[in-house]
Amino acid sequence: MPLVSIMQCNPAGVVLNANELTVAAKQSIASKLGISETAFVSTSAIADFKLEFFTPTKQIAHCGHATIAAFSYLKQTGKINDNNSSKETIDGIRNIYFEGNEAFMQQRAPSYQKPNEYLQQFLTSLNLTLSDIISGLEPTIVNTGNSFMIIPVKNEDILKQVDPTLK
């Protein structure tokens, strides 16, 4: 039977004993939890644990804070006794280590990409303009497992006015 926990500071769902859950069941649970990501923990033949990550709408390859939530919970509940562990995900195996009660994870080296012809679409979707960006710094797509757009805005007031159009 799956055990569900939600970490509170940056909410991430953690579902233990997920071996028997179908992809559809995992998606349904993540949708019902309604938080940004939920980690489903299963057994692995190639790592200590297998983790699968779901948002309320889709499966994703990797999630840092849900990994930390899952491994912190596994350590707190005595399912990990060592200071080293590992996870299998759809994008490979990553090492996890602990210092005291704190969990840390290995990440891929970041890759960087310019948004080029999509920049205006990104800005429009966030209710931003080119004049909101710090001069000399360019928006960049950064990926260590999932892609994120980094947009250097001029000040906190501009940041507070970001109003994403989600489609």
DSSP file (Angstrom, degrees, kcal/mol; ACC not computed):
  #  RESIDUE AA STRUCTURE BP1 BP2  ACC     N-H-->O    O-->H-N    N-H-->O    O-->H-N    TCO  KAPPA ALPHA  PHI   PSI    X-CA   Y-CA   Z-CA
    1    1 A M              0   0    0      0, 0.0    17,-0.1     0, 0.0    15,-0.1   0.000 360.0 360.0 360.0 129.0    0.0    0.0    0.0
    2    2 A P        -     0   0    0      0, 0.0     2,-0.5     0, 0.0    15,-0.2  -0.329 360.0-147.3 -65.0 145.2    1.5    3.4   -1.0
    3    3 A L  E     -A   16   0A   0     13,-1.0    13,-2.9     2,-0.0     2,-0.4  -0.973  13.6-156.4-113.1 126.5    2.4    5.8    1.8
    4    4 A V  E     +A   15   0A   0     -2,-0.5     2,-0.3    11,-0.2    11,-0.2  -0.879  16.9 169.1-110.2 134.3    1.9    9.5    0.9
    5    5 A S  E     -A   14   0A   0      9,-2.4     9,-2.9    -2,-0.4     2,-0.5  -0.981  19.2-151.0-137.0 149.7    3.7   12.4    2.6
    6    6 A I  E     -A   13   0A   0     -2,-0.3     2,-0.3     7,-0.2     7,-0.2  -0.987  12.0-142.0-124.2 123.2    4.0   16.1    1.7
    7    7 A M  E   > -A   12   0A   0      5,-2.0     5,-0.8    -2,-0.5    62,-0.1  -0.655  15.6-151.2 -80.6 139.6    7.0   18.2    2.7
    8    8 A Q  T   5S+     0   0    0     -2,-0.3    -1,-0.1     3,-0.2     0, 0.0   0.840  76.2  62.4 -91.3 -36.4    5.9   21.7    3.7
    9    9 A C  T   5S+     0   0    0      1,-0.3    -1,-0.1     3,-0.1    -2,-0.0   0.927 131.5   4.6 -64.5 -47.0    8.6   24.3    3.0
   10   10 A N  T   5S-     0   0    0     55,-0.1    -1,-0.3     2,-0.1    -3,-0.1  -0.811 104.2-124.1-129.8  88.4    8.6   23.8   -0.8
   11   11 A P  T   5 +     0   0    0      0, 0.0    26,-0.5     0, 0.0     2,-0.3   0.020  42.0 162.2 -51.4 130.1    5.8   21.3   -1.1
   12   12 A A  E   < -A    7   0A   0     -5,-0.8    -5,-2.0    24,-0.1    26,-0.2  -0.972  32.3-130.5-143.7 129.6    6.6   18.0   -2.8
   13   13 A G  E     -Ab   6  38A   0     24,-2.2    26,-3.3    -2,-0.3     2,-0.4  -0.549  17.8-162.4 -78.6 146.9    4.6   14.8   -2.5
   14   14 A V  E     -Ab   5  39A   0     -9,-2.9    -9,-2.4    24,-0.2     2,-0.6  -0.984   5.2-172.7-131.7 120.4    6.3   11.6   -1.6
   15   15 A V  E     -Ab   4  40A   0     24,-3.1    26,-3.4    -2,-0.4     3,-0.3  -0.952   9.5-163.1-116.7 113.0    4.6    8.3   -2.3
   16   16 A L  E     +A    3   0A   0    -13,-2.9   -13,-1.0    -2,-0.6    26,-0.1  -0.434  68.7  30.1 -86.3 165.7    6.4    5.2   -0.9
   17   17 A N  S    S+     0   0    0    -15,-0.2     3,-0.4     1,-0.1    -1,-0.2   0.895  70.1 152.5  56.2  46.0    5.8    1.6   -2.0
   18   18 A A    >   +     0   0    0     23,-2.7     3,-1.4    -3,-0.3    24,-0.2   0.280  30.0 111.2 -91.8  10.6    4.8    2.7   -5.5
   19   19 A N  T 3  S+     0   0    0     22,-0.3    -1,-0.2     1,-0.3    23,-0.1   0.856  81.0  42.1 -53.6 -41.0    5.8   -0.6   -7.2
   20   20 A E  T 3  S+     0   0    0     -3,-0.4     2,-0.3     2,-0.0    -1,-0.3   0.494  90.0 107.8 -90.3  -3.5    2.3   -1.7   -8.0
   21   21 A L    <   -     0   0    0     -3,-1.4     2,-0.1     4,-0.1    -3,-0.0  -0.569  63.4-136.1 -78.9 135.8    1.0    1.7   -9.2
   22   22 A T     >  -     0   0    0     -2,-0.3     4,-2.5     1,-0.1     5,-0.2  -0.377  27.2-106.7 -78.1 165.4    0.4    2.2  -12.9
   23   23 A V  H  > S+     0   0    0      1,-0.2     4,-2.6     2,-0.2     5,-0.2   0.905 123.8  53.0 -58.1 -41.5    1.4    5.4  -14.7
   24   24 A A  H  > S+     0   0    0      1,-0.2     4,-2.2     2,-0.2    -1,-0.2   0.890 108.9  48.6 -63.1 -39.5   -2.2    6.4  -14.8
   25   25 A A  H  > S+     0   0    0      2,-0.2     4,-2.5     1,-0.2    -2,-0.2   0.908 111.4  49.7 -67.1 -41.5   -2.6    5.9  -11.0
   26   26 A K  H  X S+     0   0    0     -4,-2.5     4,-2.6     1,-0.2     5,-0.2   0.926 111.5  48.9 -62.0 -44.2    0.5    7.9  -10.3
   27   27 A Q  H  X S+     0   0    0     -4,-2.6     4,-2.3     1,-0.2    -1,-0.2   0.901 111.1  50.6 -62.4 -40.4   -0.7   10.7  -12.6
   28   28 A S  H  X S+     0   0    0     -4,-2.2     4,-2.3     2,-0.2    -2,-0.2   0.912 111.1  47.7 -64.2 -43.6   -4.1   10.6  -10.8
   29   29 A I  H  X S+     0   0    0     -4,-2.5     4,-2.5     2,-0.2     5,-0.2   0.939 112.7  48.7 -63.0 -47.0   -2.5   10.8   -7.3
   30   30 A A  H  X S+     0   0    0     -4,-2.6     4,-2.0     1,-0.2     5,-0.5   0.893 111.7  50.1 -60.7 -40.0   -0.2   13.7   -8.4
   31   31 A S  H  < S+     0   0    0     -4,-2.3    -1,-0.2    -5,-0.2    -2,-0.2   0.909 111.4  47.7 -64.4 -42.6   -3.2   15.5   -9.9
   32   32 A K  H  < S+     0   0    0     -4,-2.3    -2,-0.2     1,-0.2    -1,-0.2   0.865 109.2  53.0 -68.6 -36.0   -5.3   15.1   -6.7
   33   33 A L  H  < S-     0   0    0     -4,-2.5    -1,-0.2    -5,-0.2    -2,-0.2   0.894  90.8-160.8 -65.4 -37.8   -2.4   16.3   -4.5
   34   34 A G     <  +     0   0    0     -4,-2.0     2,-0.2     1,-0.2    -3,-0.1   0.680  40.8 127.4  69.9  19.5   -2.2   19.4   -6.7
   35   35 A I  S    S-     0   0    0     -5,-0.5    -1,-0.2     1,-0.1   -23,-0.1  -0.608  75.9 -95.2-103.7 170.8    1.3   20.4   -5.8
   36   36 A S  S    S+     0   0    0    -25,-0.3     2,-0.3    -2,-0.2   -24,-0.1   0.878  99.3   0.5 -57.2 -45.8    4.1   21.1   -8.2
   37   37 A E        -     0   0    0    -26,-0.5   -24,-2.2    18,-0.2     2,-0.4  -0.995  55.0-161.2-145.0 150.0    5.7   17.7   -8.1
   38   38 A T  E     -bC  13  54A   0     16,-2.1    16,-2.2    -2,-0.3     2,-0.5  -1.000  14.8-146.1-129.5 131.3    5.2   14.3   -6.5
   39   39 A A  E     -bC  14  53A   0    -26,-3.3   -24,-3.1    -2,-0.4     2,-0.6  -0.842   6.8-156.0 -98.2 130.4    8.0   11.6   -6.2
   40   40 A F  E     -bC  15  52A   0     12,-3.1    12,-1.8    -2,-0.5     2,-0.5  -0.938  11.3-152.7-107.2 121.5    6.9    8.0   -6.4
   41   41 A V  E     + C   0  51A   0    -26,-3.4   -23,-2.7    -2,-0.6   -22,-0.3  -0.840  24.4 158.1-104.3 124.2    9.4    5.7   -4.8
   42   42 A S  E     - C   0  50A   0      8,-2.8     8,-2.6    -2,-0.5     2,-0.1  -0.760  45.3 -81.1-130.1 176.1    9.8    2.0   -5.9
   43   43 A T        -     0   0    0     -2,-0.2     2,-0.4     6,-0.2     6,-0.2  -0.465  43.3-155.4 -77.1 157.1   12.4   -0.7   -5.8
   44   44 A S        -     0   0    0      4,-0.4     6,-0.0     3,-0.3    -1,-0.0  -0.987  22.6-155.3-135.4 144.1   15.2   -0.6   -8.3
   45   45 A A  S    S+     0   0    0     -2,-0.4    -1,-0.1     1,-0.1     3,-0.1   0.591 100.9  36.0 -87.5 -13.6   17.5   -3.3   -9.7
   46   46 A I  S    S+     0   0    0      1,-0.0     2,-0.3     3,-0.0    -1,-0.1   0.467 123.4  23.7-121.6  -4.9   20.2   -0.8  -10.5
   47   47 A A  S    S-     0   0    0     39,-0.1    -3,-0.3    41,-0.1    40,-0.1  -0.867  88.1 -94.9-146.3 178.1   20.1    1.7   -7.7
   48   48 A D  S    S+     0   0    0     -2,-0.3    -4,-0.4     1,-0.2     2,-0.3   0.886 106.1   4.8 -67.7 -37.3   18.9    1.9   -4.1
   49   49 A F  E     - d   0  87A   0     37,-1.2    39,-2.5    -6,-0.2     2,-0.5  -0.981  66.1-132.5-144.2 153.0   15.5    3.3   -5.1
   50   50 A K  E     -Cd  42  88A   0     -8,-2.6    -8,-2.8    -2,-0.3     2,-0.4  -0.939  24.9-166.0-105.1 130.7   13.7    4.1   -8.3
   51   51 A L  E     -C   41   0A   0     37,-2.9     2,-0.4    -2,-0.5    39,-0.3  -0.966   8.6-175.1-119.1 134.4   12.0    7.6   -8.4
   52   52 A E  E     -C   40   0A   0    -12,-1.8   -12,-3.1    -2,-0.4     2,-0.4  -0.979  14.6-148.8-123.2 140.9    9.4    8.7  -10.8
   53   53 A F  E     -CE  39  60A   0      7,-0.8     7,-2.4    -2,-0.4     2,-0.4  -0.919  14.6-179.0-118.7 133.3    8.2   12.3  -10.8
   54   54 A F  E     -CE  38  59A   0    -16,-2.2   -16,-2.1    -2,-0.4     5,-0.3  -0.992  13.0-158.1-131.1 136.8    4.8   13.6  -11.8
   55   55 A T        -     0   0    0      3,-3.5   -18,-0.2    -2,-0.4   -24,-0.2  -0.431  51.2 -88.9 -89.9 178.2    3.3   17.1  -11.9
   56   56 A P  S    S+     0   0    0      0, 0.0   -25,-0.1     0, 0.0     3,-0.1   0.708 127.7  29.0 -62.2 -15.6   -0.5   17.5  -11.7
   57   57 A T  S    S+     0   0    0      1,-0.3     2,-0.3   -27,-0.1   -30,-0.1   0.618 124.6   3.8-120.5 -16.2   -0.5   17.2  -15.5
   58   58 A K        -     0   0    0    -31,-0.1    -3,-3.5   -28,-0.0     2,-0.3  -0.993  68.1 -95.1-163.1 164.5    2.5   15.1  -16.7
   59   59 A Q  E     -E   54   0A   0     -2,-0.3     2,-0.3    -5,-0.3    -5,-0.3  -0.681  38.9-162.4 -83.5 142.2    5.5   12.9  -15.9
   60   60 A I  E     -E   53   0A   0     -7,-2.4    -7,-0.8    -2,-0.3    30,-0.2  -0.870  23.9-123.6-124.2 160.9    8.8   14.7  -15.8
   61   61 A A  S    S+     0   0    0     -2,-0.3    30,-0.5    84,-0.2    29,-0.4   0.837  84.8   1.5 -72.7 -34.5   12.4   13.4  -15.9
   62   62 A H        -     0   0    0     83,-0.1     2,-0.3    28,-0.1    -1,-0.2  -0.995  48.9-172.1-156.5 149.3   13.8   14.8  -12.8
   63   63 A C     >  -     0   0    0     -2,-0.3     4,-1.7     1,-0.1     5,-0.1  -0.853   7.8-163.7-151.4 115.2   12.9   17.0   -9.7
   64   64 A G  H  > S+     0   0    0     -2,-0.3     4,-2.4     1,-0.2     5,-0.2   0.946  89.6  43.8 -64.2 -52.6   15.5   18.2   -7.2
   65   65 A H  H  > S+     0   0    0      1,-0.2     4,-2.2     2,-0.2    -1,-0.2   0.836 113.8  51.0 -70.8 -29.1   13.3   19.2   -4.3
   66   66 A A  H  > S+     0   0    0      2,-0.2     4,-2.5     1,-0.2    -1,-0.2   0.840 109.4  52.6 -72.4 -31.7   11.1   16.1   -4.6
   67   67 A T  H  X S+     0   0    0     -4,-1.7     4,-2.8     2,-0.2     5,-0.3   0.946 111.3  45.5 -63.3 -48.6   14.3   14.0   -4.6
   68   68 A I  H  X S+     0   0    0     -4,-2.4     4,-2.4     1,-0.2     5,-0.2   0.907 113.6  50.2 -62.7 -41.6   15.5   15.7   -1.4
   69   69 A A  H  X S+     0   0    0     -4,-2.2     4,-2.2    -5,-0.2    -1,-0.2   0.937 112.9  46.6 -60.3 -46.7   12.0   15.3    0.1
   70   70 A A  H  X S+     0   0    0     -4,-2.5     4,-2.6     1,-0.2    -2,-0.2   0.941 116.0  42.7 -63.4 -49.0   11.9   11.6   -0.7
   71   71 A F  H  X S+     0   0    0     -4,-2.8     4,-2.2     2,-0.2    -1,-0.2   0.849 112.7  53.0 -71.5 -32.7   15.4   10.8    0.5
   72   72 A S  H  X S+     0   0    0     -4,-2.4     4,-2.7    -5,-0.3    -1,-0.2   0.926 112.5  45.8 -62.4 -43.6   15.0   12.9    3.7
   73   73 A Y  H  X S+     0   0    0     -4,-2.2     4,-2.1    -5,-0.2     6,-0.2   0.907 110.9  52.0 -66.6 -42.1   11.8   11.0    4.4
   74   74 A L  H  <>S+     0   0    0     -4,-2.6     5,-2.2     1,-0.2     6,-1.0   0.894 113.0  45.8 -60.5 -39.7   13.4    7.6    3.7
   75   75 A K  H ><5S+     0   0    0     -4,-2.2     3,-1.5     4,-0.2    -2,-0.2   0.928 112.1  50.6 -68.4 -45.8   16.3    8.5    6.1
   76   76 A Q  H 3<5S+     0   0    0     -4,-2.7    -2,-0.2     1,-0.3    -1,-0.2   0.825 110.9  49.3 -62.5 -32.2   13.9    9.8    8.8
   77   77 A T  T 3<5S-     0   0    0     -4,-2.1    -1,-0.3    -5,-0.2    -2,-0.2   0.360 117.5-111.2 -92.0   6.1   11.8    6.6    8.6
   78   78 A G  T < 5S+     0   0    0     -3,-1.5    -3,-0.2     2,-0.2    -2,-0.1   0.583  84.6 121.2  80.6  10.3   14.9    4.3    8.8
   79   79 A K  S   <S+     0   0    0     -5,-2.2     2,-0.4    -6,-0.2    -4,-0.2   0.624  78.6  43.9 -80.9 -12.6   14.7    3.0    5.3
   80   80 A I        +     0   0    0     -6,-1.0    -2,-0.2    -5,-0.2    -1,-0.2  -0.995  58.7 166.1-129.0 125.5   18.2    4.4    4.7
   81   81 A N        +     0   0    0     -2,-0.4    -1,-0.1     3,-0.1     2,-0.1   0.596  57.2  74.9-111.0 -17.9   20.8    3.8    7.4
   82   82 A D  S    S-     0   0    0      2,-0.2    -2,-0.0     1,-0.1     3,-0.0  -0.344  81.7-122.5 -89.0 171.7   24.0    4.7    5.5
   83   83 A N  S    S+     0   0    0     -2,-0.1    15,-2.6    14,-0.1     2,-0.4   0.365  94.8  61.0 -94.9   4.0   25.2    8.2    4.5
   84   84 A N  E     + F   0  97A   0     13,-0.2     2,-0.3     2,-0.0    13,-0.2  -0.986  58.8 149.0-130.9 141.9   25.2    7.3    0.8
   85   85 A S  E     - F   0  96A   0     11,-3.1    11,-2.6    -2,-0.4     2,-0.3  -0.858  25.1-139.9-152.0-174.6   22.4    6.1   -1.4
   86   86 A S  E     - F   0  95A   0      9,-0.3   -37,-1.2    -2,-0.3     2,-0.4  -0.991   2.8-147.6-154.9 158.1   21.3    6.3   -5.1
   87   87 A K  E     -dF  49  94A   0      7,-2.5     7,-2.3    -2,-0.3     2,-0.5  -0.979   7.5-146.2-130.5 144.0   18.3    6.8   -7.2
   88   88 A E  E     +dF  50  93A   0    -39,-2.5   -37,-2.9    -2,-0.4     2,-0.3  -0.918  28.1 167.2-101.7 132.0   17.3    5.5  -10.6
   89   89 A T  E >   - F   0  92A   0      3,-2.2     3,-1.8    -2,-0.5   -37,-0.1  -0.833  53.4 -94.1-133.3 175.3   15.2    7.9  -12.8
   90   90 A I  T 3  S+     0   0    0    -29,-0.4   -28,-0.1   -39,-0.3     3,-0.1   0.675 126.1  49.5 -67.5 -13.8   14.2    7.9  -16.4
   91   91 A D  T 3  S-     0   0    0    -30,-0.5    -1,-0.3     1,-0.4     2,-0.2   0.166 123.4 -81.2-110.6  20.4   17.2   10.1  -17.1
   92   92 A G  E <   -F   89   0A   0     -3,-1.8    -3,-2.2     2,-0.0     2,-0.4  -0.661  58.1 -45.1 123.5-173.5   19.8    7.9  -15.3
   93   93 A I  E     -F   88   0A   0     -5,-0.2     2,-0.4    -2,-0.2    -5,-0.2  -0.809  46.7-171.8-101.0 138.1   21.3    7.1  -11.9
   94   94 A R  E     -F   87   0A   0     -7,-2.3    -7,-2.5    -2,-0.4     2,-0.2  -0.975  20.5-123.4-129.2 144.6   22.2    9.8   -9.4
   95   95 A N  E     -F   86   0A   0     -2,-0.4    11,-2.8    -9,-0.2     2,-0.4  -0.604  21.2-163.6 -84.6 147.0   24.1    9.6   -6.1
   96   96 A I  E     -FG  85 105A   0    -11,-2.6   -11,-3.1    -2,-0.2     2,-0.3  -0.983   9.4-179.2-126.3 138.8   22.5   10.9   -2.9
   97   97 A Y  E     -FG  84 104A   0      7,-2.5     7,-2.8    -2,-0.4     2,-0.4  -0.970  14.2-141.3-139.3 160.4   24.5   11.5    0.2
   98   98 A F  E     - G   0 103A   0    -15,-2.6     2,-0.5    -2,-0.3     5,-0.2  -0.927  10.1-169.1-122.6 141.0   23.7   12.7    3.7
   99   99 A E  E >  S- G   0 102A   0      3,-2.4     3,-2.1    -2,-0.4     2,-0.3  -0.948  77.3 -48.9-123.4 106.6   25.5   15.0    6.2
  100  100 A G  T 3  S-     0   0    0     -2,-0.5     0, 0.0     1,-0.3     0, 0.0  -0.529 123.8 -22.3  63.5-126.1   23.7   14.6    9.5
  101  101 A N  T 3  S+     0   0    0     -2,-0.3     2,-0.4    -3,-0.1    -1,-0.3   0.365 117.0 102.3 -95.2   4.3   20.0   14.9    8.7
  102  102 A E  E <   -G   99   0A   0     -3,-2.1    -3,-2.4     2,-0.0     2,-0.3  -0.762  59.2-150.2 -96.1 133.3   20.6   16.9    5.5
  103  103 A A  E     -G   98   0A   0     -2,-0.4     2,-0.3    -5,-0.2    -5,-0.2  -0.789  12.4-173.3-100.9 142.7   20.3   15.1    2.1
  104  104 A F  E     -G   97   0A   0     -7,-2.8    -7,-2.5    -2,-0.3     2,-0.4  -0.970   6.8-154.1-132.5 147.8   22.2   16.2   -1.0
  105  105 A M  E     -G   96   0A   0     -2,-0.3     2,-0.3    -9,-0.2    -9,-0.2  -0.929  17.9-118.2-127.6 150.3   22.0   14.9   -4.6
  106  106 A Q        -     0   0    0    -11,-2.8     2,-0.3    -2,-0.4    -2,-0.0  -0.619  33.9-168.1 -77.6 139.5   24.2   14.7   -7.6
  107  107 A Q        -     0   0    0     -2,-0.3    38,-0.1   -13,-0.1     2,-0.1  -0.894  26.2-102.0-124.2 158.5   23.1   16.7  -10.6
  108  108 A R        -     0   0    0     36,-1.0     3,-0.1    -2,-0.3   -14,-0.0  -0.442  51.8 -90.6 -69.3 153.2   24.2   16.7  -14.2
  109  109 A A        -     0   0    0      1,-0.1    -1,-0.1    -2,-0.1    34,-0.0  -0.429  55.7-100.3 -60.9 140.0   26.4   19.6  -15.2
  110  110 A P        -     0   0    0      0, 0.0     2,-0.4     0, 0.0    34,-0.2  -0.323  31.9-154.8 -67.2 145.8   24.2   22.4  -16.4
  111  111 A S  E     -H  143   0B   0     32,-2.1    32,-2.1    -3,-0.1     2,-0.4  -0.916   9.7-149.6-114.5 149.8   23.7   23.0  -20.1
  112  112 A Y  E     +H  142   0B   0     -2,-0.4     2,-0.3    30,-0.2    30,-0.2  -0.934  15.8 176.4-124.6 142.0   22.8   26.5  -21.4
  113  113 A Q  E     -H  141   0B   0     28,-2.1    28,-3.2    -2,-0.4    -2,-0.0  -0.999  28.2-124.2-144.5 141.6   20.8   27.5  -24.4
  114  114 A K        -     0   0    0     -2,-0.3    26,-0.2    26,-0.2     3,-0.1  -0.655  16.5-138.3 -81.3 140.8   19.6   30.8  -25.8
  115  115 A P    >   +     0   0    0      0, 0.0     3,-2.7     0, 0.0     4,-0.2   0.672  41.6 168.2 -74.1 -14.8   15.9   31.1  -26.3
  116  116 A N  G >   +     0   0    0      1,-0.3     3,-1.9     2,-0.2     4,-0.3  -0.081  67.2  12.1  43.1-118.4   16.5   32.9  -29.7
  117  117 A E  G 3  S+     0   0    0      1,-0.3     4,-0.3     2,-0.1    -1,-0.3   0.636 128.8  58.1 -67.0 -12.2   13.3   33.1  -31.8
  118  118 A Y  G <> S+     0   0    0     -3,-2.7     4,-2.4     1,-0.2    -1,-0.3   0.515  77.9  93.5 -93.2  -4.9   11.2   32.1  -28.8
  119  119 A L  H <> S+     0   0    0     -3,-1.9     4,-2.7     1,-0.2     5,-0.2   0.917  84.3  49.4 -56.1 -48.0   12.3   34.9  -26.5
  120  120 A Q  H  > S+     0   0    0     -4,-0.3     4,-2.7     1,-0.2    -1,-0.2   0.882 110.4  51.5 -62.1 -37.2    9.5   37.2  -27.4
  121  121 A Q  H  > S+     0   0    0     -4,-0.3     4,-2.3     2,-0.2    -1,-0.2   0.912 110.7  48.8 -64.0 -42.4    6.9   34.4  -26.8
  122  122 A F  H  X S+     0   0    0     -4,-2.4     4,-1.0     2,-0.2    -2,-0.2   0.950 113.8  45.7 -60.6 -49.6    8.5   33.7  -23.3
  123  123 A L  H ><>S+     0   0    0     -4,-2.7     5,-2.9     1,-0.2     3,-0.9   0.928 112.9  49.6 -61.7 -45.9    8.4   37.4  -22.4
  124  124 A T  H ><5S+     0   0    0     -4,-2.7     3,-1.3     1,-0.3    -1,-0.2   0.898 107.1  55.4 -59.6 -41.2    4.8   37.9  -23.6
  125  125 A S  H 3<5S+     0   0    0     -4,-2.3    40,-3.3     1,-0.3    -1,-0.3   0.722 112.7  43.0 -66.9 -19.1    3.7   34.8  -21.7
  126  126 A L  T <<5S-     0   0    0     -4,-1.0    37,-1.6    -3,-0.9    -1,-0.3   0.349 115.0-113.2-103.9   3.6    5.1   36.4  -18.5
  127  127 A N  T < 5S+     0   0    0     -3,-1.3     2,-0.3    -4,-0.4    -3,-0.2   0.889  75.0 131.2  63.1  40.2    3.8   39.9  -19.2
  128  128 A L      < -     0   0    0     -5,-2.9     2,-0.3    -6,-0.1    -1,-0.2  -0.802  42.7-153.3-118.0 161.7    7.3   41.2  -19.6
  129  129 A T    >   -     0   0    0     -2,-0.3     3,-1.7    -3,-0.1     4,-0.3  -0.842  35.3-103.7-126.4 167.3    9.1   43.3  -22.2
  130  130 A L  G >  S+     0   0    0     -2,-0.3     3,-1.4     1,-0.3    -1,-0.0   0.823 119.6  63.3 -58.8 -31.5   12.7   43.6  -23.4
  131  131 A S  G 3  S+     0   0    0      1,-0.2    -1,-0.3     4,-0.0     4,-0.1   0.638  93.0  63.9 -70.6 -12.4   13.0   46.8  -21.4
  132  132 A D  G <  S+     0   0    0     -3,-1.7    22,-2.4     2,-0.1     2,-0.3   0.607  86.0  92.9 -82.2 -12.6   12.4   44.8  -18.2
  133  133 A I  B <  S-J  153   0C   0     -3,-1.4    20,-0.3    -4,-0.3     2,-0.2  -0.608  88.7-104.0 -88.5 141.3   15.6   42.8  -18.6
  134  134 A I    >   -     0   0    0     18,-3.0     3,-1.9    -2,-0.3    -1,-0.1  -0.420  45.0-106.8 -61.3 128.6   18.9   44.0  -17.1
  135  135 A S  T 3  S+     0   0    0      1,-0.3    -1,-0.1    -2,-0.2     3,-0.1  -0.341 103.0  20.2 -59.9 133.2   21.1   45.5  -19.8
  136  136 A G  T 3  S+     0   0    0      1,-0.2     2,-0.4    -3,-0.1    -1,-0.3   0.289 104.8  95.7  90.6 -10.1   24.0   43.2  -20.8
  137  137 A L    <   -     0   0    0     -3,-1.9    -1,-0.2    15,-0.1    -4,-0.0  -0.943  60.1-153.0-114.6 136.3   22.4   40.0  -19.4
  138  138 A E        -     0   0    0     -2,-0.4    12,-0.1    -3,-0.1    -3,-0.0  -0.843  24.5-106.1-109.1 142.1   20.4   37.7  -21.7
  139  139 A P        -     0   0    0      0, 0.0     2,-0.4     0, 0.0    12,-0.2  -0.383  45.6-167.7 -57.2 142.1   17.6   35.3  -20.7
  140  140 A T  E     - I   0 150B   0     10,-2.2    10,-3.4   -26,-0.2     2,-0.6  -0.994  24.6-131.9-140.5 141.1   19.0   31.8  -20.8
  141  141 A I  E     -HI 113 149B   0    -28,-3.2   -28,-2.1    -2,-0.4     2,-0.4  -0.851  29.7-167.3 -91.3 124.7   17.5   28.3  -20.7
  142  142 A V  E     -HI 112 148B   0      6,-3.1     6,-2.4    -2,-0.6     2,-0.4  -0.930   5.0-172.1-116.6 137.3   19.4   26.2  -18.1
  143  143 A N  E     +HI 111 147B   0    -32,-2.1   -32,-2.1    -2,-0.4     4,-0.2  -0.982  28.8 152.1-136.0 125.0   19.1   22.4  -17.8
  144  144 A T  S    S-     0   0    0      2,-1.0   -36,-1.0    -2,-0.4     3,-0.1   0.149 102.2 -33.7-123.0  11.8   20.4   20.0  -15.2
  145  145 A G  S    S+     0   0    0      1,-0.4     2,-0.3   -38,-0.1   -84,-0.2  -0.030 140.6  33.7 159.4 -35.7   17.6   17.5  -15.7
  146  146 A N  S    S-     0   0    0    -85,-0.1    -2,-1.0   -86,-0.1    -1,-0.4  -0.953  88.1-109.7-133.9 153.3   14.7   19.8  -16.6
  147  147 A S  E     -I  143   0B   0     -2,-0.3     2,-0.4    -4,-0.2    -4,-0.2  -0.678  33.2-179.6 -90.0 139.6   14.8   23.1  -18.5
  148  148 A F  E     -I  142   0B   0     -6,-2.4    -6,-3.1    -2,-0.3     2,-0.6  -0.990  24.4-130.3-133.7 143.2   14.2   26.4  -16.8
  149  149 A M  E     -I  141   0B   0     -2,-0.4     2,-0.6    -8,-0.2    -8,-0.2  -0.839  17.0-158.1 -94.3 125.0   14.2   29.9  -18.2
  150  150 A I  E     -I  140   0B   0    -10,-3.4   -10,-2.2    -2,-0.6    -2,-0.0  -0.921  11.8-177.5-102.7 119.3   16.3   32.4  -16.3
  151  151 A I        -     0   0    0     -2,-0.6     2,-1.2   -12,-0.2   -13,-0.1  -0.949  18.9-145.9-121.3 110.5   15.2   36.0  -17.0
  152  152 A P        -     0   0    0      0, 0.0   -18,-3.0     0, 0.0     2,-0.2  -0.605  22.6-168.0 -79.6  96.0   17.3   38.7  -15.3
  153  153 A V  B     -J  133   0C   0     -2,-1.2   -20,-0.2   -20,-0.3   -21,-0.1  -0.503  27.2-118.6 -86.1 156.8   14.8   41.4  -14.6
  154  154 A K  S    S-     0   0    0    -22,-2.4     2,-0.3    -2,-0.2   -21,-0.1   0.797  81.4  -8.3 -67.2 -33.2   15.8   44.9  -13.5
  155  155 A N     >  -     0   0    0    -23,-0.2     4,-1.8     1,-0.1     3,-0.2  -0.963  69.8 -95.1-159.4 172.7   14.2   45.0  -10.0
  156  156 A E  H  > S+     0   0    0     -2,-0.3     4,-2.5     1,-0.2     5,-0.2   0.820 116.1  61.2 -66.0 -33.4   11.8   43.4   -7.6
  157  157 A D  H  > S+     0   0    0      2,-0.2     4,-1.0     1,-0.2    -1,-0.2   0.910 105.7  47.1 -61.8 -41.3    8.8   45.5   -8.7
  158  158 A I  H >4 S+     0   0    0     -3,-0.2     3,-0.7     1,-0.2     4,-0.4   0.926 111.1  52.3 -63.9 -44.0    9.1   44.0  -12.2
  159  159 A L  H >< S+     0   0    0     -4,-1.8     3,-1.3     1,-0.3    -2,-0.2   0.900 106.6  53.0 -59.1 -41.3    9.4   40.5  -10.7
  160  160 A K  H 3< S+     0   0    0     -4,-2.5    -1,-0.3     1,-0.3    -2,-0.2   0.745 104.8  56.7 -66.4 -22.7    6.2   41.1   -8.7
  161  161 A Q  T << S+     0   0    0     -4,-1.0    -1,-0.3    -3,-0.7    -2,-0.2   0.485  74.7 122.8 -89.3  -2.8    4.3   42.1  -11.8
  162  162 A V    <   +     0   0    0     -3,-1.3   -35,-0.2    -4,-0.4   -36,-0.1  -0.424  36.5 179.2 -60.4 127.3    5.1   38.8  -13.6
  163  163 A D        -     0   0    0    -37,-1.6    -1,-0.1    -2,-0.2    -2,-0.0  -0.792  18.0-145.8-135.0  89.2    1.7   37.4  -14.5
  164  164 A P        -     0   0    0      0, 0.0     2,-0.8     0, 0.0   -38,-0.2  -0.277   3.6-145.2 -65.2 137.7    2.2   34.1  -16.4
  165  165 A T        -     0   0    0    -40,-3.3     2,-0.5    -2,-0.0   -38,-0.1  -0.898  22.0-157.9 -96.4 107.2   -0.3   33.1  -19.1
  166  166 A L              0   0    0     -2,-0.8   -40,-0.0     1,-0.1     0, 0.0  -0.774 360.0 360.0 -94.0 126.4   -0.5   29.4  -18.8
  167  167 A K              0   0    0     -2,-0.5    -1,-0.1     0, 0.0    -2,-0.0   0.341 360.0 360.0-126.4 360.0   -1.7   27.4  -21.8
